Amino acid sequence: MFVLQESIRLDVWSIVSIGILGFVILFTAVDLIHDIKSLFTSDKWISTVSINQLVQEIILYSNDILWGKGIEHFPSFKVSYHPHKKFLGAFDDKRITVYIRNIDDIQILILTVLHELRHYIQAQVEVKNYARYDRYAEIFGYVFNPLEIQCHLFALKWLNPCIDYLFSRNIIKKCE
């Protein structure tokens, strides 16, 4: 009986793993196609304010999102002018860090801040699940980590509304 249960557990685990892998591959392919398409069709943006002010405004944009999750405080942030070997941004349970030397586009900056904001939400609201981050990273790696996938999807969902918000406040403008 024990062997049968273990075998079933492995089969279910295999099915779940294949499903997650399939989703991630599909998401990655769609994201890649979208990125290539956006290189040719999207507007280019420039900031009318300092980088610190721009990051602050992106975080302020998230007010309604955070409030809807029951979060009453904005995360603190730091803009690092030292490049990171791997990351565009990071969240360390206390603050968002943006590695500005690794970011060469306003849209990428917005995506990065939104991505790290989602980690902030995970740490504030989804504490048990967020505590499994290292375990997920060990099992799935960075790219397939379910918490990272959530952050990527969150950033993509809110990118255009955030751009609209920043544009309406004259924080960014289209390149001529």
Rosetta constraint file for C-alpha pairs under 8 A:
AtomPair CA 1 CA 5 HARMONIC 6.21 0.50
AtomPair CA 2 CA 6 HARMONIC 6.13 0.50
AtomPair CA 3 CA 7 HARMONIC 6.02 0.50
AtomPair CA 4 CA 8 HARMONIC 6.16 0.50
AtomPair CA 5 CA 9 HARMONIC 6.06 0.50
AtomPair CA 6 CA 10 HARMONIC 6.17 0.50
AtomPair CA 7 CA 11 HARMONIC 6.22 0.50
AtomPair CA 8 CA 12 HARMONIC 6.13 0.50
AtomPair CA 9 CA 13 HARMONIC 6.01 0.50
AtomPair CA 10 CA 14 HARMONIC 5.94 0.50
AtomPair CA 11 CA 15 HARMONIC 6.17 0.50
AtomPair CA 12 CA 16 HARMONIC 6.12 0.50
AtomPair CA 13 CA 17 HARMONIC 5.97 0.50
AtomPair CA 14 CA 18 HARMONIC 6.02 0.50
AtomPair CA 15 CA 19 HARMONIC 6.06 0.50
AtomPair CA 16 CA 20 HARMONIC 6.12 0.50
AtomPair CA 17 CA 21 HARMONIC 5.98 0.50
AtomPair CA 18 CA 22 HARMONIC 5.93 0.50
AtomPair CA 19 CA 23 HARMONIC 6.14 0.50
AtomPair CA 20 CA 24 HARMONIC 6.11 0.50
AtomPair CA 20 CA 144 HARMONIC 7.94 0.50
AtomPair CA 21 CA 25 HARMONIC 6.08 0.50
AtomPair CA 21 CA 144 HARMONIC 7.35 0.50
AtomPair CA 22 CA 26 HARMONIC 6.07 0.50
AtomPair CA 23 CA 27 HARMONIC 5.93 0.50
AtomPair CA 24 CA 28 HARMONIC 5.89 0.50
AtomPair CA 24 CA 144 HARMONIC 6.69 0.50
AtomPair CA 24 CA 149 HARMONIC 7.90 0.50
AtomPair CA 25 CA 29 HARMONIC 6.10 0.50
AtomPair CA 26 CA 30 HARMONIC 6.12 0.50
AtomPair CA 27 CA 31 HARMONIC 5.90 0.50
AtomPair CA 28 CA 32 HARMONIC 5.96 0.50
AtomPair CA 29 CA 33 HARMONIC 6.20 0.50
AtomPair CA 30 CA 34 HARMONIC 6.06 0.50
AtomPair CA 31 CA 35 HARMONIC 6.02 0.50
AtomPair CA 32 CA 36 HARMONIC 6.18 0.50
AtomPair CA 33 CA 37 HARMONIC 6.08 0.50
AtomPair CA 34 CA 38 HARMONIC 5.96 0.50
AtomPair CA 35 CA 39 HARMONIC 6.29 0.50
AtomPair CA 36 CA 40 HARMONIC 7.11 0.50
AtomPair CA 37 CA 41 HARMONIC 6.30 0.50
AtomPair CA 38 CA 42 HARMONIC 4.88 0.50
AtomPair CA 43 CA 174 HARMONIC 6.51 0.50
AtomPair CA 43 CA 175 HARMONIC 7.51 0.50
AtomPair CA 44 CA 106 HARMONIC 7.86 0.50
AtomPair CA 44 CA 174 HARMONIC 5.79 0.50
AtomPair CA 44 CA 175 HARMONIC 5.51 0.50
AtomPair CA 45 CA 105 HARMONIC 7.70 0.50
AtomPair CA 45 CA 106 HARMONIC 6.02 0.50
AtomPair CA 45 CA 107 HARMONIC 7.50 0.50
AtomPair CA 45 CA 172 HARMONIC 6.31 0.50
AtomPair CA 45 CA 173 HARMONIC 5.54 0.50
AtomPair CA 45 CA 174 HARMONIC 4.55 0.50
AtomPair CA 45 CA 175 HARMONIC 5.38 0.50
AtomPair CA 46 CA 106 HARMONIC 6.54 0.50
AtomPair CA 46 CA 172 HARMONIC 5.50 0.50
AtomPair CA 46 CA 173 HARMONIC 5.54 0.50
AtomPair CA 46 CA 174 HARMONIC 6.28 0.50
AtomPair CA 46 CA 175 HARMONIC 6.13 0.50
AtomPair CA 47 CA 51 HARMONIC 7.78 0.50
AtomPair CA 47 CA 54 HARMONIC 7.19 0.50
AtomPair CA 47 CA 106 HARMONIC 7.40 0.50
AtomPair CA 47 CA 171 HARMONIC 6.01 0.50
AtomPair CA 47 CA 172 HARMONIC 4.35 0.50
AtomPair CA 47 CA 173 HARMONIC 6.46 0.50
AtomPair CA 48 CA 170 HARMONIC 7.13 0.50
AtomPair CA 48 CA 171 HARMONIC 5.35 0.50
AtomPair CA 48 CA 172 HARMONIC 5.44 0.50
AtomPair CA 48 CA 173 HARMONIC 7.03 0.50
AtomPair CA 49 CA 53 HARMONIC 6.03 0.50
AtomPair CA 49 CA 54 HARMONIC 6.23 0.50
AtomPair CA 49 CA 171 HARMONIC 6.18 0.50
AtomPair CA 49 CA 172 HARMONIC 7.71 0.50
AtomPair CA 50 CA 54 HARMONIC 6.15 0.50
AtomPair CA 51 CA 55 HARMONIC 6.16 0.50
AtomPair CA 51 CA 79 HARMONIC 7.79 0.50
AtomPair CA 52 CA 56 HARMONIC 6.13 0.50
AtomPair CA 52 CA 79 HARMONIC 6.64 0.50
AtomPair CA 53 CA 57 HARMONIC 6.10 0.50
AtomPair CA 54 CA 58 HARMONIC 6.27 0.50
AtomPair CA 54 CA 171 HARMONIC 6.93 0.50
AtomPair CA 55 CA 59 HARMONIC 6.29 0.50
AtomPair CA 55 CA 110 HARMONIC 7.83 0.50
AtomPair CA 55 CA 113 HARMONIC 7.10 0.50
AtomPair CA 56 CA 60 HARMONIC 6.12 0.50
AtomPair CA 57 CA 61 HARMONIC 6.08 0.50
AtomPair CA 57 CA 166 HARMONIC 7.37 0.50
AtomPair CA 57 CA 171 HARMONIC 7.93 0.50
AtomPair CA 58 CA 62 HARMONIC 6.88 0.50
AtomPair CA 58 CA 110 HARMONIC 6.80 0.50
AtomPair CA 58 CA 113 HARMONIC 7.08 0.50
AtomPair CA 58 CA 114 HARMONIC 7.61 0.50
AtomPair CA 58 CA 162 HARMONIC 7.02 0.50
AtomPair CA 58 CA 166 HARMONIC 7.56 0.50
AtomPair CA 59 CA 63 HARMONIC 7.38 0.50
AtomPair CA 59 CA 74 HARMONIC 7.09 0.50
AtomPair CA 59 CA 75 HARMONIC 7.80 0.50
AtomPair CA 59 CA 113 HARMONIC 7.41 0.50
AtomPair CA 59 CA 114 HARMONIC 7.78 0.50
AtomPair CA 59 CA 117 HARMONIC 7.56 0.50
AtomPair CA 60 CA 74 HARMONIC 7.57 0.50
AtomPair CA 61 CA 162 HARMONIC 6.58 0.50
AtomPair CA 61 CA 165 HARMONIC 7.15 0.50
AtomPair CA 62 CA 66 HARMONIC 5.99 0.50
AtomPair CA 63 CA 67 HARMONIC 5.99 0.50
AtomPair CA 63 CA 74 HARMONIC 7.64 0.50
AtomPair CA 64 CA 68 HARMONIC 5.92 0.50
AtomPair CA 65 CA 69 HARMONIC 6.56 0.50
AtomPair CA 66 CA 70 HARMONIC 6.44 0.50
AtomPair CA 66 CA 71 HARMONIC 5.06 0.50
AtomPair CA 66 CA 72 HARMONIC 7.03 0.50
AtomPair CA 66 CA 73 HARMONIC 7.99 0.50
AtomPair CA 66 CA 74 HARMONIC 7.83 0.50
AtomPair CA 66 CA 121 HARMONIC 7.27 0.50
AtomPair CA 67 CA 71 HARMONIC 5.14 0.50
AtomPair CA 67 CA 72 HARMONIC 6.00 0.50
AtomPair CA 69 CA 121 HARMONIC 7.71 0.50
AtomPair CA 69 CA 125 HARMONIC 7.19 0.50
AtomPair CA 70 CA 125 HARMONIC 7.89 0.50
AtomPair CA 71 CA 121 HARMONIC 7.84 0.50
AtomPair CA 71 CA 124 HARMONIC 7.29 0.50
AtomPair CA 71 CA 125 HARMONIC 7.82 0.50
AtomPair CA 75 CA 94 HARMONIC 7.17 0.50
AtomPair CA 75 CA 95 HARMONIC 5.76 0.50
AtomPair CA 75 CA 96 HARMONIC 6.93 0.50
AtomPair CA 75 CA 117 HARMONIC 7.70 0.50
AtomPair CA 75 CA 120 HARMONIC 6.98 0.50
AtomPair CA 76 CA 94 HARMONIC 7.07 0.50
AtomPair CA 76 CA 95 HARMONIC 4.78 0.50
AtomPair CA 76 CA 96 HARMONIC 6.34 0.50
AtomPair CA 77 CA 95 HARMONIC 5.05 0.50
AtomPair CA 77 CA 96 HARMONIC 4.49 0.50
AtomPair CA 77 CA 97 HARMONIC 5.65 0.50
AtomPair CA 77 CA 98 HARMONIC 7.75 0.50
AtomPair CA 78 CA 95 HARMONIC 7.26 0.50
AtomPair CA 78 CA 96 HARMONIC 6.26 0.50
AtomPair CA 78 CA 97 HARMONIC 4.78 0.50
AtomPair CA 78 CA 98 HARMONIC 6.38 0.50
AtomPair CA 79 CA 97 HARMONIC 5.81 0.50
AtomPair CA 79 CA 98 HARMONIC 4.94 0.50
AtomPair CA 79 CA 99 HARMONIC 6.29 0.50
AtomPair CA 79 CA 100 HARMONIC 6.54 0.50
AtomPair CA 80 CA 97 HARMONIC 6.69 0.50
AtomPair CA 80 CA 98 HARMONIC 5.90 0.50
AtomPair CA 80 CA 99 HARMONIC 4.93 0.50
AtomPair CA 80 CA 100 HARMONIC 6.12 0.50
AtomPair CA 80 CA 101 HARMONIC 7.85 0.50
AtomPair CA 81 CA 99 HARMONIC 6.19 0.50
AtomPair CA 81 CA 100 HARMONIC 5.72 0.50
AtomPair CA 81 CA 101 HARMONIC 5.81 0.50
AtomPair CA 82 CA 99 HARMONIC 6.58 0.50
AtomPair CA 82 CA 100 HARMONIC 7.64 0.50
AtomPair CA 82 CA 101 HARMONIC 6.46 0.50
AtomPair CA 83 CA 99 HARMONIC 5.76 0.50
AtomPair CA 83 CA 100 HARMONIC 7.18 0.50
AtomPair CA 83 CA 101 HARMONIC 5.16 0.50
AtomPair CA 83 CA 102 HARMONIC 5.81 0.50
AtomPair CA 84 CA 88 HARMONIC 7.12 0.50
AtomPair CA 84 CA 99 HARMONIC 6.38 0.50
AtomPair CA 84 CA 102 HARMONIC 7.08 0.50
AtomPair CA 87 CA 99 HARMONIC 7.36 0.50
AtomPair CA 87 CA 102 HARMONIC 7.69 0.50
AtomPair CA 88 CA 98 HARMONIC 6.22 0.50
AtomPair CA 88 CA 99 HARMONIC 5.26 0.50
AtomPair CA 88 CA 100 HARMONIC 7.28 0.50
AtomPair CA 88 CA 102 HARMONIC 5.70 0.50
AtomPair CA 88 CA 103 HARMONIC 6.52 0.50
AtomPair CA 88 CA 112 HARMONIC 6.58 0.50
AtomPair CA 89 CA 96 HARMONIC 7.19 0.50
AtomPair CA 89 CA 97 HARMONIC 5.42 0.50
AtomPair CA 89 CA 98 HARMONIC 4.34 0.50
AtomPair CA 89 CA 99 HARMONIC 5.56 0.50
AtomPair CA 89 CA 112 HARMONIC 6.07 0.50
AtomPair CA 89 CA 113 HARMONIC 7.29 0.50
AtomPair CA 89 CA 116 HARMONIC 6.89 0.50
AtomPair CA 90 CA 96 HARMONIC 5.80 0.50
AtomPair CA 90 CA 97 HARMONIC 5.14 0.50
AtomPair CA 90 CA 98 HARMONIC 6.63 0.50
AtomPair CA 90 CA 116 HARMONIC 6.32 0.50
AtomPair CA 91 CA 95 HARMONIC 5.71 0.50
AtomPair CA 91 CA 96 HARMONIC 4.59 0.50
AtomPair CA 91 CA 97 HARMONIC 6.26 0.50
AtomPair CA 91 CA 116 HARMONIC 5.82 0.50
AtomPair CA 91 CA 119 HARMONIC 6.61 0.50
AtomPair CA 91 CA 120 HARMONIC 7.10 0.50
AtomPair CA 92 CA 96 HARMONIC 6.93 0.50
AtomPair CA 93 CA 120 HARMONIC 6.93 0.50
AtomPair CA 93 CA 123 HARMONIC 6.49 0.50
AtomPair CA 95 CA 120 HARMONIC 7.96 0.50
AtomPair CA 96 CA 113 HARMONIC 7.63 0.50
AtomPair CA 96 CA 116 HARMONIC 6.20 0.50
AtomPair CA 96 CA 117 HARMONIC 7.44 0.50
AtomPair CA 96 CA 120 HARMONIC 7.98 0.50
AtomPair CA 98 CA 112 HARMONIC 7.49 0.50
AtomPair CA 98 CA 113 HARMONIC 7.22 0.50
AtomPair CA 99 CA 103 HARMONIC 7.05 0.50
AtomPair CA 100 CA 104 HARMONIC 7.82 0.50
AtomPair CA 100 CA 109 HARMONIC 7.89 0.50
AtomPair CA 103 CA 108 HARMONIC 6.47 0.50
AtomPair CA 103 CA 109 HARMONIC 6.24 0.50
AtomPair CA 104 CA 108 HARMONIC 7.31 0.50
AtomPair CA 104 CA 109 HARMONIC 7.88 0.50
AtomPair CA 105 CA 109 HARMONIC 6.36 0.50
AtomPair CA 106 CA 110 HARMONIC 6.20 0.50
AtomPair CA 107 CA 111 HARMONIC 6.13 0.50
AtomPair CA 107 CA 159 HARMONIC 7.64 0.50
AtomPair CA 107 CA 163 HARMONIC 7.99 0.50
AtomPair CA 108 CA 112 HARMONIC 5.99 0.50
AtomPair CA 109 CA 113 HARMONIC 6.21 0.50
AtomPair CA 110 CA 114 HARMONIC 6.09 0.50
AtomPair CA 110 CA 159 HARMONIC 6.77 0.50
AtomPair CA 110 CA 162 HARMONIC 7.75 0.50
AtomPair CA 110 CA 163 HARMONIC 7.96 0.50
AtomPair CA 111 CA 115 HARMONIC 5.93 0.50
AtomPair CA 111 CA 155 HARMONIC 5.22 0.50
AtomPair CA 111 CA 156 HARMONIC 6.91 0.50
AtomPair CA 111 CA 159 HARMONIC 6.29 0.50
AtomPair CA 112 CA 116 HARMONIC 6.25 0.50
AtomPair CA 112 CA 155 HARMONIC 7.48 0.50
AtomPair CA 113 CA 117 HARMONIC 6.04 0.50
AtomPair CA 114 CA 118 HARMONIC 6.32 0.50
AtomPair CA 114 CA 151 HARMONIC 7.79 0.50
AtomPair CA 114 CA 154 HARMONIC 7.22 0.50
AtomPair CA 114 CA 155 HARMONIC 4.93 0.50
AtomPair CA 114 CA 158 HARMONIC 7.51 0.50
AtomPair CA 114 CA 159 HARMONIC 7.72 0.50
AtomPair CA 115 CA 119 HARMONIC 6.77 0.50
AtomPair CA 115 CA 151 HARMONIC 4.85 0.50
AtomPair CA 115 CA 152 HARMONIC 5.97 0.50
AtomPair CA 115 CA 154 HARMONIC 6.72 0.50
AtomPair CA 115 CA 155 HARMONIC 5.07 0.50
AtomPair CA 116 CA 120 HARMONIC 6.41 0.50
AtomPair CA 116 CA 151 HARMONIC 7.26 0.50
AtomPair CA 117 CA 121 HARMONIC 6.33 0.50
AtomPair CA 118 CA 122 HARMONIC 6.17 0.50
AtomPair CA 118 CA 150 HARMONIC 7.73 0.50
AtomPair CA 118 CA 151 HARMONIC 5.35 0.50
AtomPair CA 118 CA 154 HARMONIC 6.75 0.50
AtomPair CA 118 CA 155 HARMONIC 7.75 0.50
AtomPair CA 119 CA 123 HARMONIC 6.14 0.50
AtomPair CA 119 CA 147 HARMONIC 7.92 0.50
AtomPair CA 119 CA 151 HARMONIC 6.70 0.50
AtomPair CA 120 CA 124 HARMONIC 6.17 0.50
AtomPair CA 121 CA 125 HARMONIC 5.78 0.50
AtomPair CA 121 CA 126 HARMONIC 7.20 0.50
AtomPair CA 122 CA 126 HARMONIC 4.68 0.50
AtomPair CA 122 CA 127 HARMONIC 6.40 0.50
AtomPair CA 122 CA 129 HARMONIC 7.64 0.50
AtomPair CA 122 CA 130 HARMONIC 5.68 0.50
AtomPair CA 123 CA 127 HARMONIC 5.27 0.50
AtomPair CA 123 CA 130 HARMONIC 5.76 0.50
AtomPair CA 123 CA 131 HARMONIC 7.91 0.50
AtomPair CA 126 CA 130 HARMONIC 5.88 0.50
AtomPair CA 127 CA 131 HARMONIC 6.00 0.50
AtomPair CA 128 CA 132 HARMONIC 6.90 0.50
AtomPair CA 129 CA 133 HARMONIC 7.28 0.50
AtomPair CA 130 CA 147 HARMONIC 7.42 0.50
AtomPair CA 132 CA 136 HARMONIC 6.09 0.50
AtomPair CA 133 CA 137 HARMONIC 6.11 0.50
AtomPair CA 133 CA 145 HARMONIC 7.79 0.50
AtomPair CA 133 CA 147 HARMONIC 6.89 0.50
AtomPair CA 134 CA 138 HARMONIC 6.09 0.50
AtomPair CA 135 CA 139 HARMONIC 6.28 0.50
AtomPair CA 136 CA 140 HARMONIC 5.67 0.50
AtomPair CA 136 CA 141 HARMONIC 7.09 0.50
AtomPair CA 136 CA 145 HARMONIC 5.57 0.50
AtomPair CA 136 CA 146 HARMONIC 7.19 0.50
AtomPair CA 136 CA 147 HARMONIC 7.98 0.50
AtomPair CA 137 CA 141 HARMONIC 4.39 0.50
AtomPair CA 137 CA 142 HARMONIC 5.48 0.50
AtomPair CA 137 CA 144 HARMONIC 7.90 0.50
AtomPair CA 137 CA 145 HARMONIC 5.56 0.50
AtomPair CA 139 CA 145 HARMONIC 7.98 0.50
AtomPair CA 140 CA 144 HARMONIC 5.10 0.50
AtomPair CA 140 CA 145 HARMONIC 5.25 0.50
AtomPair CA 141 CA 145 HARMONIC 5.84 0.50
AtomPair CA 142 CA 148 HARMONIC 7.02 0.50
AtomPair CA 143 CA 148 HARMONIC 6.98 0.50
AtomPair CA 143 CA 149 HARMONIC 7.45 0.50
AtomPair CA 144 CA 148 HARMONIC 7.30 0.50
AtomPair CA 144 CA 149 HARMONIC 6.86 0.50
AtomPair CA 145 CA 149 HARMONIC 6.32 0.50
AtomPair CA 146 CA 150 HARMONIC 6.23 0.50
AtomPair CA 147 CA 151 HARMONIC 6.40 0.50
AtomPair CA 148 CA 152 HARMONIC 6.25 0.50
AtomPair CA 149 CA 153 HARMONIC 6.19 0.50
AtomPair CA 150 CA 154 HARMONIC 6.05 0.50
AtomPair CA 151 CA 155 HARMONIC 6.11 0.50
AtomPair CA 152 CA 156 HARMONIC 6.23 0.50
AtomPair CA 153 CA 157 HARMONIC 6.05 0.50
AtomPair CA 154 CA 158 HARMONIC 6.31 0.50
AtomPair CA 155 CA 159 HARMONIC 5.83 0.50
AtomPair CA 156 CA 160 HARMONIC 7.88 0.50
AtomPair CA 158 CA 162 HARMONIC 5.95 0.50
AtomPair CA 159 CA 163 HARMONIC 6.19 0.50
AtomPair CA 160 CA 164 HARMONIC 6.15 0.50
AtomPair CA 161 CA 165 HARMONIC 6.19 0.50
AtomPair CA 162 CA 166 HARMONIC 6.14 0.50
AtomPair CA 163 CA 167 HARMONIC 5.97 0.50
AtomPair CA 163 CA 172 HARMONIC 7.96 0.50
AtomPair CA 164 CA 168 HARMONIC 6.01 0.50
AtomPair CA 165 CA 169 HARMONIC 6.34 0.50
AtomPair CA 166 CA 170 HARMONIC 6.24 0.50
AtomPair CA 166 CA 171 HARMONIC 5.05 0.50
AtomPair CA 166 CA 172 HARMONIC 5.78 0.50
AtomPair CA 167 CA 171 HARMONIC 5.83 0.50
AtomPair CA 167 CA 172 HARMONIC 5.11 0.50
AtomPair CA 167 CA 173 HARMONIC 6.01 0.50
